[in-house]
Amino acid sequence: MQSWIALVQDKNQLLSEESELMIQGRELELEDQKSRLEQDLRRYMDMDESLKTSKDHLEEERIFKEMIEVVKMRDKLVTFLEQQRLREQEQHAVVVPGAAARDLTPVASITWA
């Protein structure tokens, strides 16, 4: 019984780690996208205002809005990841003491005479 519970806990831990890695991968993609957008935005911001066309102004605004959306998505991922960690900690705190109370610790044998 102990080995089965340990296997289930290991499986759950691996699934949790996989989920965390996938989220971190997406977070890295968003950071990369934000970095590219910042470079594009800097290029437009460095232009002399008198030389900017209406198309340049619209593109600058579009890039800025997209950057804001990327930052919001990244913040949501970070928040989700933190909530997931807290949930796992709470579950672990509940499962481990409960498991210890059930047949996981050796029980002294009592013999009545």
CORZI-V179012 format. One record per helix or strand of 2 or more residues. SS is the DSSP state (H for helix, E for strand). FROM is the first residue (numbers start at 1). LEN is the number of residues. If there is no record, write none. Layout:
[[SS;FROM;LEN] [SS;FROM;LEN]]
This chain:
[[H;2;44] [H;49;3] [H;54;48]]
